[in-house]
Amino acid sequence: MRKLAAQAHGEVLTQLMSAWEQRDAEQMPTTQALGPRVSAASRSAWSAALSKAAGALPAETLLRLEMAAEVPTPAEHLSERRMLQLQLLTRRHAAAPSETWVEDVAGVLASGFDASAARRLQTVMKVLLKR
């Protein structure tokens, strides 16, 4: 049973990455398939992000997601992550990355598809959707 759940989870992530690559909101997994951590409003925000024309990927969005999921950041982005962590420490009343991950995913999906960003997003989503 556990193996089936893991396999289904992988298929959901593959569907999400494919929807992003093709910028097709119709290919997005259902809210139920995404799991209990993703609400219908979150899924519709992600679909809306895919429906728009692709923009630039905000630099700190993937870093915030990696911090929220507590996964390692690639070595070439490590100094940027440390700088962002210091900035977040000095921002009073700012939401923590673990509180804004749904909006950050929408920000990534609103950007153009990039293979390295997709790998990083998939790693993050693997953790965040299971929690």
Buried (B, 14 or more C-beta within 10 A) or exposed (E): EEEEEEEEBEEBBEBBBBBBBEBEBEBBBEBEBBBEEBEEEBBBBBBEBBEEEBEEBBEBBBBBBBBBBEBEBEEEBEEBBEEBEEEBEEEEEEEEBBEBBBBBBBBBBBBEBBEEBBEBBBBBBBBBBEE
